[in-house]
Amino acid sequence: MAERDEIKSLKKALRAITFLNQHGDATASKVASGIDVPRATAYRLLQTLASEGYVDKLPSSDIYRLTSLVRRLAAGFQDTDLLVEIARPLLAEVQRELGWSLALATPRGNEMVVRLNTDHDSPLVLTRHRIGFAIPMLMSTSGLCYLAHCPAAEQEAVMKADFKDRRPHAAPRFERARIEQLMRGVLDQGYCHIEFDHNREGNLGVPLLLAGRPVGGIVMRYIKSTLRNTDRLREVYAPRLQQLAHQIATHRSHAADHDAIHDVNTPQI
């Protein structure tokens, strides 16, 4: 963004909120020192934030603290957004290492939706999928990785809905026995490997688990004709994707712990 398009007072106010969030209750002088502005500027910033309800001045003192209203600033930031934010640099790093395109998908109803991929960074992609691309869960490598870790009742509900919605002349889908076999493979081996006859690309996926709870899947797409060595898929690529999933989960867990600490320190009104 060009500097002429920036609102400098807004930037200073956001820095003041960030400082109070990180350091707790503070005077105008302390905020001024913390965000490197004159005390008079810090005072005006805090008074403005107080008039909007984001900051509260403690009675009979010169100490300011954040109010619970600041939580509304993040109300539109969903957990999936944070997951994608954490995963983006990690997926990019592994894509550069492996060469093949990677995608992270999460469930939406009975579909899996691509939230993040590296299609435009990989020269080995035959078909580039847009962010938001959706596919039925039971025809998705990431979907089967996700569903394998869901309770049996949820698995049954997804399968019933899928079979009920199938239409004549639609694209072929897996039958129940094949679906159950693939999900058992995910639990036994930690990954799902599928090569569709009608597609030149194969799929290798692993589940994405947070505290043991499934939240999605990570998939590597590769050109079948150039990677016939299934031992390499099993011994090299699958473990690397599992490591990637673990890295994302660990970073997400640390972010959750950080948020919890600040939730404890955020005053209630």
C-alpha positions in Angstrom: 0.0 0.0 0.0 1.3 3.5 -0.9 2.1 5.6 2.2 -0.2 8.3 1.0 -3.1 5.9 1.3 -2.4 5.0 4.9 -4.2 6.6 7.9 -1.4 7.2 10.3 -3.7 7.9 13.3 -5.4 4.5 12.8 -2.1 2.7 12.7 -1.1 4.4 16.0 -4.4 3.4 17.6 -4.0 -0.2 16.5 -0.5 -0.2 17.9 -1.9 1.1 21.2 -4.5 -1.7 21.3 -1.8 -4.2 20.6 0.5 -2.8 23.3 -2.3 -3.0 25.9 -3.2 -6.5 24.8 0.4 -7.6 25.3 1.4 -5.7 28.4 -1.9 -5.2 30.3 -3.1 -2.1 32.1 -0.9 0.9 31.5 -0.7 4.7 31.8 -0.6 7.0 28.8 3.1 7.6 29.4 3.8 3.8 29.3 1.8 3.4 26.1 3.6 6.4 24.6 7.0 4.8 25.4 5.8 1.4 24.2 4.6 2.6 20.7 7.1 5.4 20.3 4.8 8.4 20.2 4.6 11.6 22.3 2.7 11.3 25.5 0.1 13.8 24.3 -0.5 11.7 21.2 -0.9 8.5 23.3 -3.3 10.3 25.6 -5.5 11.4 22.6 -5.4 7.9 21.2 -6.5 6.4 24.5 -9.2 9.0 25.0 -10.6 8.3 21.5 -10.5 4.5 22.1 -12.3 5.1 25.5 -15.0 7.2 23.8 -15.6 4.2 21.4 -15.7 1.7 24.3 -12.5 -0.2 23.5 -10.5 1.2 26.4 -11.6 2.0 29.9 -9.8 4.5 32.3 -9.8 3.2 35.8 -11.5 5.6 38.3 -9.3 8.0 40.2 -6.2 6.9 38.3 -4.4 7.5 35.0 -4.4 3.8 34.1 -6.1 2.5 31.0 -7.2 -1.0 30.2 -8.8 -2.8 27.3 -12.5 -3.7 27.5 -14.1 -6.9 26.3 -15.4 -4.9 23.3 -12.0 -5.5 21.6 -13.0 -9.1 21.0 -15.5 -7.9 18.5 -12.7 -6.8 16.3 -11.9 -10.5 15.7 -15.5 -11.7 15.5 -15.3 -12.3 11.7 -12.0 -14.1 11.9 -13.0 -17.8 11.9 -10.9 -20.7 13.2 -10.5 -21.9 9.6 -8.9 -18.5 8.7 -6.4 -18.9 11.5 -5.7 -22.5 10.4 -5.0 -21.3 6.8 -2.9 -18.4 8.0 -0.7 -20.9 10.0 -0.6 -23.5 7.2 0.3 -21.2 4.3 4.0 -20.8 4.8 4.4 -24.4 5.9 2.6 -25.7 2.8 4.8 -23.4 0.6 7.9 -24.8 2.2 7.0 -28.4 1.7 5.8 -27.8 -1.9 9.2 -26.3 -2.8 10.8 -29.4 -1.2 8.6 -32.1 -2.9 7.7 -30.3 -6.1 4.2 -31.5 -6.2 1.2 -29.3 -5.4 -0.3 -29.4 -2.0 -3.8 -28.5 -0.7 -5.5 -28.1 2.6 -9.2 -28.8 2.7 -11.8 -28.7 5.4 -15.4 -30.0 5.6 -18.5 -28.1 4.7 -21.6 -30.2 5.1 -20.9 -33.4 3.0 -18.2 -31.7 0.9 -14.6 -30.9 1.3 -13.6 -27.3 0.4 -10.1 -26.3 -0.7 -9.0 -23.6 1.7 -5.4 -23.3 0.6 -3.3 -24.8 -2.2 0.0 -24.3 -4.0 -1.2 -25.0 -7.5 0.1 -21.7 -8.9 3.5 -22.3 -7.4 4.0 -25.8 -8.8 5.1 -26.4 -12.4 3.9 -30.0 -12.1 0.2 -29.3 -11.9 -2.1 -30.5 -14.8 -5.3 -28.9 -13.5 -5.3 -25.8 -11.2 -8.1 -25.6 -8.7 -9.3 -22.4 -7.3 -9.6 -21.7 -3.6 -13.1 -22.6 -2.6 -13.3 -25.6 -5.0 -15.6 -28.2 -3.4 -15.9 -32.0 -4.0 -18.1 -34.6 -2.3 -16.5 -35.9 0.8 -16.6 -39.5 -0.2 -14.9 -38.8 -3.5 -12.2 -36.7 -1.9 -8.9 -38.0 -0.5 -8.9 -35.3 2.1 -12.5 -36.1 2.9 -11.8 -39.8 3.5 -8.9 -38.8 5.7 -11.2 -36.5 7.7 -14.1 -38.9 7.9 -12.0 -41.9 9.0 -11.4 -40.1 12.3 -15.0 -39.1 12.9 -17.5 -40.9 15.1 -19.3 -43.9 13.5 -22.6 -42.0 13.6 -21.2 -39.1 11.6 -19.6 -41.5 9.1 -23.0 -43.2 8.6 -24.8 -39.9 8.2 -22.4 -38.7 5.5 -22.7 -42.0 3.6 -26.5 -42.1 3.8 -26.7 -38.5 2.5 -24.2 -39.2 -0.3 -25.9 -42.4 -1.5 -29.4 -40.7 -1.3 -28.1 -37.8 -3.5 -26.6 -39.9 -6.2 -28.1 -39.3 -9.6 -28.2 -41.5 -12.7 -25.5 -40.7 -15.3 -23.5 -38.7 -12.6 -19.8 -39.2 -12.2 -19.0 -42.7 -10.7 -18.5 -42.8 -7.0 -17.1 -45.3 -4.6 -19.3 -48.0 -3.2 -19.7 -48.5 0.6 -17.2 -51.4 0.8 -14.5 -49.4 -1.0 -15.2 -46.3 1.3 -14.9 -48.4 4.4 -11.7 -50.0 3.1 -10.1 -46.7 2.4 -11.0 -45.3 5.8 -9.6 -48.4 7.6 -6.4 -47.7 5.6 -6.2 -44.2 6.9 -6.5 -45.4 10.5 -4.0 -48.3 10.0 -1.4 -46.5 7.8 -2.0 -42.8 8.5 -2.7 -41.8 4.9 -5.0 -42.3 2.0 -3.8 -43.1 -1.6 -6.2 -42.9 -4.5 -5.7 -43.0 -8.2 -8.8 -42.3 -10.2 -9.0 -44.0 -13.6 -10.4 -40.9 -15.3 -7.7 -38.6 -13.9 -4.1 -38.3 -14.9 -3.2 -37.1 -11.4 -3.0 -39.3 -8.3 -3.8 -38.3 -4.8 -2.0 -38.9 -1.5 -3.6 -37.5 1.6 -3.2 -37.4 5.3 -5.6 -36.3 8.1 -5.2 -33.0 9.9 -6.0 -33.5 13.6 -6.1 -30.9 16.3 -6.0 -32.4 19.8 -7.1 -35.7 18.2 -10.1 -34.1 16.6 -10.3 -34.2 12.8 -10.5 -30.7 11.1 -9.6 -31.5 7.5 -6.9 -33.1 5.3 -3.8 -32.3 3.4 -3.4 -33.7 -0.1 -0.5 -34.0 -2.5 -1.4 -34.3 -6.2 1.1 -35.9 -8.6 1.2 -37.1 -12.2 0.6 -40.8 -12.3 2.7 -41.5 -15.3 5.8 -40.0 -13.7 5.5 -41.5 -10.2 4.8 -45.2 -10.4 7.0 -46.1 -7.4 4.4 -46.7 -4.7 7.1 -47.6 -2.2 8.4 -44.0 -2.6 4.9 -42.7 -2.0 4.6 -44.8 1.2 8.1 -44.4 2.5 9.0 -40.8 1.5 5.9 -38.7 0.6 3.4 -40.0 3.2 5.7 -39.5 6.2 6.6 -35.9 5.0 2.9 -35.0 4.7 2.3 -36.5 8.2 5.1 -34.4 9.5 3.5 -31.3 7.8 0.1 -32.0 9.4 1.8 -32.4 12.8 3.6 -29.0 12.3 0.4 -27.2 11.4 -1.4 -28.8 14.4 1.5 -27.8 16.8 1.5 -24.2 15.5 -2.2 -24.0 15.9 -2.1 -25.4 19.4 0.5 -22.8 20.4 -1.7 -20.1 18.9 -4.6 -21.4 20.9 -2.5 -21.3 24.1 -1.5 -17.8 23.4 -5.1 -16.7 22.9 -6.1 -18.4 26.1 -3.5 -16.4 28.0 -4.8 -13.2 26.7 -8.4 -14.2 27.3 -7.5 -14.7 30.9 -5.9 -11.2 31.0 -8.8 -9.5 29.2 -11.1 -7.8 31.7 -14.8 -8.4 31.7 -17.3 -5.7 32.0 
